[in-house]
Amino acid sequence: MAAAARALSDPDAKVRERAASELWAREKAASPAKAALVKALDDPSPSVAIRAAGALSFLGMTEADLAPTRERVMKAPEARSDDRFMAARGLVGRLPATTLAGPMLDYLHEYPAGNNATSARRALDRLAKAGDRAIIAPIVESLRRARKPNEKYVLLATLKVFEPRAQDVAAWMPVASPLLRDPDESVRQETLWLMSRAGPLAASQGDAIAAMLDDSDSGVRRRAALTLGEIGDARGLPAIRKLDPGKDAEAFVGERDAARRLSAPKIDPGSAFQALMMLDAGAVKGLLDAGLEPSGDLAGNGAPLYVVLQWAPLSCSPAVRPTQPATKAMLKMLLERGADANAGDRNGNTPLMAAASHGCDREVMHALIASGAKLDAVGKTGLTAFEQGLVSGHDGLEELIAAGYRLAPEKAGALEKAYAARPASLALVRKAARK
């Protein structure tokens, strides 16, 4: 720790940047270096200053304290795209959404995969939830230039956040409709989800959606059938019924859910998402009683259990032991109501991955595993829950090892090298190494 604090004064900006990053990763454990980090807020290198701000966000400095540094980095012509993204992410609610959207969209375009894309999606989601519809235009323009499947997916998911209005649908429809023929099935599905969200406003796409009933991917075919029903096209329910439940169990689930939607009271996905994010047990219980599907997708943000562990800002932290009772109570309620422990988001991310990456304790991990969470599941990043949690090296990962999770020798060797400078993470890698 002392060495990292001293390195913040090194004449080499790269050394100072690495030191600030290391202290940021230590979170509250970096408190002995706080004075050096405060000084680094004025560092001439935007990369050093923004990482110092990130570290200080764990050490008692408020968003108001850190805003001047972030605004300076946003305006610095020499700042890299990742510097400007981190600055914009910390200024949501302080600067106009249209000012912040550019750095976020540029970052996603430059880094459209893995954890970087996940960070961009969270930032854009938060920005969109602030409600400024003026950012729809730059999102649509980014979608027009997007080439990578995951970039398209994130942009489509962000557009879904907005309650559809005719002028907005008119803006994105010409760009989104060609994506119904995109080579990537996740992009095709997410485009269908966006059109479902638009409801009757997307009725002009009925023929294009109906053509997808012959798509090569069974998930796309099912989503197309449901979307037809949701946009008010009479071909919807007959198409669902043609999916033989005897041959395709998932089709039966789709038909069942469609029938429930026709008879159940309307659940506002935005309200449900907010209640889950705030860990409001009373509100969530009321929503479940009113028909909220415990494993259903909430407007592209994932299933309720995943929302609690991935999106609720205070659900878990490696620095909080034990994990707070409100998180565990919500987890217990959803599992008792039949939540699927593997139901996550459209990228294949699961509740166990969210719990691991956000630092939930062993009790939370145990509850998920006992309910059937798959230890070796991987999402689009190709990483398991264990691998996603290694960056903080927290004790909750011990539960995965106790449940039988093991690393293949080649993977263990690579991770030992990657985490050689992080003793806690390295110890977990060695414990999980397959013998």
N, C-alpha and C positions, 0 to 999 in steps of 0.2 A: 504493500500500500504506500509506504513512504517513498519507495523508488518511483512509483507511478506519479506521485505528487511532485517529486523533483523533476521528473521528465516533462512536466507541463511548462517548465522554463527552458527546455532544451532549444538551442538555436535552430534545429531542424524541424520544420513544421510537420513533417510526416511523423516524427517521433512524438511530438506534442499531440497530434491527432490520435495516434495509437494509445497514448496514455489516457487521454480523455475517454476514448471508447472503452478501455479496460475499467476505468472507474465507473462509468455508466453501467456496465454489466454487473458491477458489484452492488448496485442499488444502495440500500441503507448502510451496508458495510463500508462504503466509501466515505463515511462521515469524517474520519481523521483528515481527509484531503479537502474538506469543504472550503477552507480559506484559499487554497491554491486554485480550486475550481471557480470560485467567485472572481478571482483575478483573471482567469482564463476567459471569462465572458467578454473581455475587451481585447482578446487576442486578434491580431490583424488577419489571421487565417479564418475564413468563415467555417471551414471544416472543424477546426478546433473549438471555436466559440459555440457552435450549435451542439456539439457533443458535450461540452461542459454544461450547457443549459439542460441537456437531457439528464446528465448525472445529478444536477442540482434539483431537478424536479422530484427526486426521491429524498432529498435532504432538507425539506421544509421550505424551500423557496416557492412562492406562489406563481401562478400563471401571469399575474400582473408584473411581478418582479422580473420574469424572464421575457416578457413581451418585447421590450426594447431590443434585446439581443436578437431575437427571432426576426423582428422587422428589419434590422440592419442586415442580417444574412439574406433575407428575401430580396433586398434591393441591391446586394453586392453583385456587380457584373461578373466578378471572378468566381462566384459561388458555383459549385457543381450542382447537377440536378438533384442528387440525393441530399445535399445540404439544404437546398431551397424547399425540397419536399418536407424534410423534418421541421423546418421553420414553419411552413404553411400548416402542417398538421397540428402544431401547437398554438396556432392563432385562430382556429375555428371559433367563431363567435366574437372575435375582436376586430377582424378586418372583413370587408365585403366578400361574400362567397365567390363572386366572380374574380376577385384578386387572387384567391387561394386555389381556385380550380385549376388554373394554368400549370403551376408547379406540380400539382398532384397528377394531372393527366400526362404531363411530360415525363414524369418519373415512371408511371405505368407503361408508357410507350417504350421507354428505354429499358425497363426491367419487367417484362411481362410474365415472368414465371416465378415459381417457388415462393419463399417467404416474402420477397420484395412485393410480388403481386398481391399477396395476402395483406400486407401493410397498406398498400395503395387502396385495396378494396375497403378496408376498415375506415381509412381516412375519407374516402369519397362517400361512403355510406353515411358517416357522421355529418359530412358537409351537406349531403342531400337532405338529411333529416332536419337540418336547420330551416329548410323550407323555401329557400330562394330559388324560384323557378328559372331565374336568369341563367343558371348554370346548365340548363338543359341544352341550350344551343352549343356551347363548347364540348359537351359530352357527345352530342350527335356528330359534331365535326371530327372528334377523336375516333368515333366509331367508323366514320367514313374512311379514315386513313389507317385504321388498325389492320394488321396482317397476321398477328399471332392469335391462335384460338383463345388463349386465356385472357388476352387483352380484350377481345370482343366480349367474352363471357362477363368480365367484370363490368364493362361499360353497360351491357344490357341489364345486368343485375342492378346497377345504380339507377338506371332509368325507371326500373320497376318501383323504386322507393316513392316516386311521386304519384299522388292521386291523379289518375288520367283525366286530362281535359282535351277537348277537341283540337285546340290549336297546338298542343304539345304532341299529340298523336300524329297530327298532320306533319309536324316537323321531323319526327323520327321514323315514321312509317316508310318513306322512300329509301332510307338507308337500312332499316331493319329487314324489310321484306325480302331482299335478295339473300339474306342470311338463312332463310328457310332452306336454302340449297347448299349451305356451307358444308365442306367436306367433314368437319368435326361434328360429331353427334351432340356433344355438350353445347355447342353454339346453336345448333338447330333446336335443341330442347329449350334452351334459355330464351330463344327468340319466340318460341311458342308460349312460354310462360309470360313473356312481356305482352304478347297479344291477348292472352287470357286476362291479364290485368286490365287491359283496355276494354274488355268486354265488347258490347255492341259497336263501340267506336272502331273496332277492327273488322267489322263485318265485311268490308270490301275484300278482305283476304281469304274469304271462305273457300274459293276454288283452289288457291295455292295451298291452304291448309289441308283440304280434302285430298289433294294429290299426295300428301305425306302419309296418308293411311297405308300406302304401299312402301314406305321407307324401309331401308335395309335393317334399321335398328328397331327392335321391339319396343324399347322405351319411348322412342320418338313416335312410333305408331300410336301407342297408348296416349301420349301427351297430345297428339294431333286430334284424336277422337274427343278427348275431354275439352280441348280448346274450342272445337267446333260448337260444343254445347254451351260453353261460356261466352262465346260471341253471339249466341242466339241463332246459330245455323242448324236447321232441322236435321242435317246429316249427322249430328253429334251422337245422340244416344243410340240410334241404330248401329252406328259404327262401333260403339263400345260393346253392344250386345253380340256383335259378330266375333269378338275376341273370345274364343272358346275357353272358359275357365278350366275345363278338363285338361286342356293342353298347355295352358299358360296361367299359372296361379296368380301372377302379378296382374294379369288382365282382370281376374276376378276381383282383386283388391281395388283396381281402378273403377270397376262397375259399382262395387259396394260403396266406395267413397263418393261417386257421382250421385248415387241414390240418396246418400246421407245429406249431400249438399242441397238436394232438391227439397228435402223434408225438414232439415234442421234450421234453427234460427241463424241469421247472418252473424258471423263473427268477424269483427274488423281486425285484419291482420296487424295493422299499425298499433291498435290498442293492446292487442295480445303481446306483441313484441315489446312494447313499452312496459307492460306489467311484469313480464319475465325479466327484462333488463333491470328493473328496479327491485327485483326479488320480492314483489308484493304478493305474498301468499294468499291473502284474502281475495284479491282481484283475480288471480290465476285460478283459484278454486271456483269462483263464480263463472269464469270463462269455460272451464272444463265441464261444469254442470250444465252450461248452456250449449255444449256441443263442440267445444274446441278439441280437435283431434290431437291426442298426446304425442303422436308420431308424425303429424302432418307438417308440410313445409309452410313456413310463415313468410309469404311474399318473397321467396328467394333467399331468405336469411337462414334457412335450416329449420329443423324440428325443434320443439320447445326445449327439450333437454340440452340440445346443442346450443341454443340461444343463451340459456342460463350460463353455461360454462365458457362459451366463446365471446359473447357480446356484453354480458353484464359486467360493468367496469370494476365492481368490488367483489365479484364472486369468489375468486381465488387469487392468492399471491404467494410466491415462495417465501416471502418475508413474514407471512402471517401463519402462525401455528398455535392451536389447530385452526383449520379452515373455519370461517365464521358459521355459527349455527343457522343463519338464514339461508345460506347456500345448501346446507345439508337437509334442511327442512323442505326446500323446494325440490331437491333431488328425490327425496323420499316420496313426496306427494306425486310427482310425475311418474316415477317407477311403479308406485302402487296403482296408478290409474292406467297402467298398461303401456307406458312409453317404451319404445324399442331402444335398448342401450346402444344400438349401432346406427340409429337414424340420425344422420348429420346433415350435411349440405350437399349441393349438387356436384361438388368437386370430390366427393368421397371422403371428406373429413368427418370424423366421428366424435361423439361426446368424450370418449377416452382420449383422443388426440387433443381436444380443447382443454381437458382437465390437466393433461401432462404439460402442454405448452404454457399454461397459465399458472402452474405451480400449486395445484390442489394437493391436499395431504393424503396420507395413506388410507384414511377412512373413506374418503370420496372415491379413490381408486378402487378400493375393495368393493364398495357398493356397486360400481359399474361392472366390474369383472364378475361379481356374483350374479349379476343380472344378465350375463351373456355377452359383455363387451369383448370383441375380438382383439387379442393382443397383437397379432401380426398384420392387421389391416393397414393398408396404405392408401393415401389419397393421390391427387395429381402430382404432388411434390415427390412421391415415391418414398416418403419417410413414415416410419411407424410412430405410434404415440411415444414410445421410449426415446426414439431419436429426436422427436420434436421437443421433448422436455429436457434434453441434455444440456442445452445452452445455459440453463440456470442450475442444473445439477442438484435438484431438490430431492428431499427424502421420499416424496410420493412415488418416485420411480422404483423404490425398493419393493413396493407392492406388486409391480409388474414382474419383477424378477422372482419374487416369492411365488407368483402364480405360474411360473414356468417360462417366462420370456427369456430367450437366449439369442445371442448374436453369432452369426457364422464367423469362422476365423478370419476370413478376408475382410469382412465388414468391421469386426472388432479391431483389427490392425489399423485400418484407415481411421477409425474413430479415436484410437489411442493417440495417433499422430495429431489429429485435429484438436484434441482436448488436452494435449500434453501440458499446457500452462494452466489448466483448471483442475486442481486436485480433486474436488468433489465429483466433477463429471467423469474424470479419469477413473476414479475408484468404482463408479457405477458401471462404466464400460467393462472394466476387468471382471467385475462380479457377474456381469451378464454374458461374458465370453463363453461360447459353446466349448465344452470339453469332450 
